[in-house]
């Protein structure tokens, strides 16, 4: 990107072309210019504005590097910017440009706690004259995975399913029906299918394992089933995943080792990286799975696959 500078041009003129003693004269013109970036910086500063970059983690590595590079120069000129990313990706901008380390303040915004989410159900149903047990409200909060929007959606569907104007008490069956109803409009069916399919097999058949439900799945299907097991977690270590996989596969089957799981997780990560943003539902990084989209985890737990 261009920066402020000067543009010089030399014009030459030869007099008396047919004369052996012709004189050559020159003139120089200079023009000062300011790049578009500098104009933007000046506009933001003069109007006391702040640039907000949301979902920084969705940008490609190349774009992240370029943004970090441009921010370095802009911040030096007292430009203000806020970069919003996931907690486990909070230092991405610094990793892309170490010179930003002394120019950034990292602010961690805490996710909603279970007790806070629970209040959405307790207060809301009380206003409707419906009794909800504290344990049931707690269970819905756990399923909401720190998302107040998901908590509200579950409560809305629970109200519709239970015929709220006639019911005065909610039970577990109604609550689980509301979970399934909430997944109907979630756009993750194709995402699940693509991640379960994994990379192209090039015509080769994958080994399948019988799980305790009686179904037979390959490693990619087993990994997604393991992620969906109780309790729902927004981050899972490779050791925790290994325990979940062992719990899924019937004892008579060959156990999957951690190296195999790591290899398959990297393959899934490659599929997500090379796909549209909606397919980037979780991230495999530093031997840990990070759920990027809580709604995706909710879908694979309760949706019709």
C-alpha positions in Angstrom: 0.0 0.0 0.0 1.3 3.4 -0.9 2.4 5.9 1.7 2.9 9.7 1.8 5.7 10.9 -0.5 6.7 13.0 -3.5 6.5 12.2 -7.2 9.1 13.8 -9.5 9.1 14.1 -13.2 11.9 15.5 -15.4 11.0 17.1 -18.7 13.7 17.7 -21.3 13.6 20.1 -24.2 16.2 20.3 -27.0 16.5 23.7 -28.8 17.6 24.1 -32.4 17.6 20.5 -33.3 19.7 21.0 -36.5 22.3 23.0 -34.7 25.4 21.1 -33.5 25.5 23.5 -30.6 21.9 22.9 -29.6 21.2 23.3 -25.8 19.2 20.9 -23.8 17.1 22.4 -21.0 15.3 20.4 -18.3 12.6 21.2 -15.8 11.5 19.2 -12.8 7.9 19.1 -11.4 7.1 17.7 -8.0 3.7 16.6 -6.7 3.0 15.6 -3.1 0.5 12.8 -2.6 -1.1 11.0 0.4 -2.3 7.4 0.1 -5.8 6.3 0.7 -4.7 4.6 3.9 -3.4 7.9 5.3 -6.6 9.7 4.4 -8.6 7.0 6.3 -6.3 7.2 9.3 -6.6 11.0 9.4 -10.4 10.7 9.1 -10.7 8.2 12.0 -8.4 10.4 14.2 -10.2 13.7 13.5 -13.6 12.1 14.2 -12.4 10.1 17.2 -13.4 6.8 15.6 -12.3 3.3 16.3 -11.9 0.5 13.7 -13.5 -2.8 14.8 -12.4 -6.0 13.0 -14.7 -8.8 14.0 -14.2 -12.6 13.4 -10.5 -12.1 12.8 -10.0 -15.9 13.1 -12.0 -16.5 9.9 -9.4 -14.5 7.8 -6.8 -16.6 5.9 -3.3 -16.6 7.3 -2.1 -14.5 4.4 -4.8 -11.9 5.1 -4.2 -11.9 8.8 -0.5 -11.2 8.2 -1.4 -8.3 5.9 -3.9 -6.8 8.4 -1.3 -7.1 11.2 1.3 -5.4 9.0 -1.0 -2.5 8.1 -2.1 -2.1 11.7 1.5 -1.8 12.9 2.0 1.3 10.7 -1.5 2.7 11.5 -1.1 2.3 15.3 2.2 4.1 15.1 0.2 7.0 13.8 -2.1 6.9 16.8 -4.8 5.0 14.9 -7.2 3.0 17.2 -8.4 -0.5 16.3 -10.2 -3.4 18.1 -9.6 -6.9 16.8 -12.1 -9.5 17.9 -11.3 -13.2 17.8 -11.8 -16.4 19.7 -10.1 -16.8 23.1 -7.6 -19.4 21.9 -6.8 -17.2 18.9 -6.5 -13.9 20.8 -2.8 -13.5 20.1 -3.0 -14.3 16.3 -2.4 -10.6 15.4 0.8 -10.6 17.5 2.0 -13.9 16.1 1.6 -12.5 12.6 3.7 -9.4 13.5 5.8 -9.6 16.6 6.3 -5.8 16.5 2.7 -5.4 17.7 3.4 -7.0 21.0 4.0 -3.7 22.8 1.2 -1.9 21.0 -1.8 -4.1 21.9 -3.8 -4.8 25.0 -5.5 -8.2 25.2 -8.9 -8.0 26.8 -10.6 -11.3 27.6 -14.4 -11.2 27.5 -15.7 -13.9 29.7 -18.4 -16.2 28.2 -21.8 -16.5 29.8 -21.7 -18.7 32.9 -24.2 -21.5 33.5 -25.9 -19.7 36.4 -26.4 -16.6 34.2 -27.9 -18.7 31.4 -30.1 -20.5 33.8 -31.7 -17.2 34.8 -33.1 -16.8 31.3 -35.2 -19.8 31.8 -36.1 -19.2 35.5 -37.1 -15.6 35.1 -38.8 -16.0 31.7 -41.0 -19.0 32.6 -41.9 -17.3 35.9 -43.3 -14.4 33.9 -45.4 -16.9 31.9 -46.7 -18.5 35.1 -44.9 -21.8 34.4 -42.9 -23.7 36.9 -39.5 -25.0 35.8 -37.4 -27.1 38.1 -34.0 -25.7 39.0 -32.3 -28.9 37.8 -34.1 -28.7 34.4 -33.0 -25.0 34.0 -29.5 -26.0 34.8 -29.5 -28.8 32.2 -30.8 -26.4 29.5 -28.0 -24.0 30.5 -25.4 -26.7 30.0 -26.8 -27.6 26.6 -26.6 -23.9 25.6 -22.8 -24.0 25.7 -22.3 -20.4 26.9 -24.7 -19.0 24.2 -27.6 -16.9 25.5 -29.1 -16.9 22.0 -29.2 -20.8 22.0 -30.7 -20.7 25.6 -33.5 -18.3 24.4 -34.2 -20.5 21.3 -34.5 -23.6 23.4 -36.9 -21.8 25.8 -39.0 -20.5 22.9 -39.4 -23.9 21.4 -40.1 -25.4 24.8 -42.9 -22.8 25.2 -44.4 -23.7 21.9 -44.1 -27.5 22.3 -45.6 -27.5 25.8 -48.5 -25.3 24.9 -47.5 -22.8 27.5 -51.0 -21.4 28.0 -52.2 -24.8 29.3 -49.2 -26.3 30.9 -47.9 -25.2 34.3 -45.0 -27.6 34.6 -42.2 -28.8 32.3 -40.7 -32.3 32.2 -37.6 -33.9 30.8 -39.5 -35.3 27.7 -40.7 -31.9 26.7 -37.3 -30.4 27.2 -35.6 -33.0 25.0 -38.2 -32.4 22.3 -37.5 -28.7 22.5 -33.8 -29.5 21.9 -34.6 -31.4 18.7 -37.0 -28.7 17.5 -34.3 -26.1 18.0 -32.0 -27.9 15.6 -34.5 -27.9 12.7 -33.5 -24.5 11.4 -29.8 -24.8 12.1 -27.8 -24.9 8.9 -25.4 -27.7 9.8 -26.7 -30.8 8.1 -24.3 -30.4 5.1 -21.5 -29.4 7.4 -21.9 -32.6 9.5 -22.0 -34.7 6.3 -18.9 -33.1 4.8 -16.9 -33.4 8.0 -18.0 -37.0 8.5 -17.1 -37.9 5.0 -13.6 -36.5 5.5 -11.1 -36.2 2.6 -11.6 -38.1 -0.7 -10.9 -41.8 -0.4 -10.0 -42.1 -4.1 -12.2 -45.2 -4.4 -10.7 -47.0 -1.3 -12.9 -48.3 1.4 -12.3 -47.1 5.0 -12.2 -49.5 7.9 -15.3 -49.3 10.1 -15.7 -49.9 13.8 -18.8 -51.1 15.6 -19.8 -48.6 18.4 -21.9 -49.4 21.4 -25.1 -48.2 19.7 -24.7 -51.0 17.2 -23.8 -48.6 14.3 -20.7 -49.0 12.3 -18.6 -45.9 11.6 -15.2 -45.0 10.2 -12.7 -42.9 12.2 -14.2 -39.6 11.0 -17.7 -40.6 12.1 -16.4 -41.8 15.4 -14.5 -38.5 16.1 -17.7 -36.5 15.5 -19.7 -39.0 17.7 -17.1 -38.6 20.4 -17.2 -34.8 20.3 -21.0 -35.0 20.7 -20.9 -37.2 23.9 -21.8 -36.0 27.4 -20.8 -33.6 28.8 -20.9 -31.0 26.0 -17.6 -29.2 26.1 -16.3 -26.3 24.0 -12.7 -27.5 24.2 -11.5 -31.1 24.3 -8.0 -32.3 24.7 -6.6 -35.2 22.7 -6.5 -37.3 25.9 -10.2 -36.5 26.6 -11.1 -37.4 23.0 -9.2 -40.7 23.2 -11.2 -41.6 26.4 -14.4 -40.8 24.6 -13.5 -42.8 21.6 -12.6 -45.8 23.8 -16.0 -45.4 25.5 -17.7 -45.5 22.1 -16.1 -48.5 20.5 -17.1 -51.9 21.6 -14.5 -53.8 23.6 -14.1 -56.5 21.0 -12.9 -53.9 18.4 -9.4 -52.7 17.8 -8.8 -49.5 19.8 -7.7 -46.3 17.9 -4.5 -44.8 19.2 -3.8 -41.1 19.7 -1.6 -40.7 16.6 -4.3 -42.0 14.4 -6.8 -39.6 15.9 -4.4 -36.7 15.5 -3.9 -37.6 11.8 -7.6 -37.8 11.1 -8.3 -34.6 13.0 -5.7 -32.8 10.9 -7.4 -34.2 7.8 -10.7 -32.8 9.0 -9.0 -29.5 9.8 -7.7 -29.3 6.2 -11.2 -29.9 4.9 -12.6 -27.1 7.0 -9.8 -24.7 6.1 -10.4 -25.2 2.4 -14.1 -24.8 2.8 -16.5 -21.8 3.4 -16.7 -20.2 6.8 -19.8 -22.1 7.8 -17.8 -25.4 7.6 -15.2 -24.1 10.1 -17.3 -25.4 13.0 -14.3 -26.4 15.2 -10.6 -26.0 15.2 -7.9 -28.6 15.8 -4.9 -26.7 17.2 -2.1 -27.6 19.7 -3.5 -31.1 20.4 -6.8 -29.7 21.3 -10.3 -29.3 19.7 -11.9 -25.9 20.1 -15.6 -25.6 19.3 -15.8 -22.4 17.2 -19.6 -22.7 16.7 -21.5 -23.8 19.8 -24.6 -24.3 17.6 -22.8 -26.9 15.6 -22.0 -28.9 18.7 -25.7 -28.6 19.8 -26.7 -29.8 16.4 -24.6 -33.0 16.4 -25.9 -33.8 19.8 -29.6 -33.4 19.1 -30.1 -32.9 15.4 -31.4 -35.6 12.9 -28.3 -36.7 11.0 
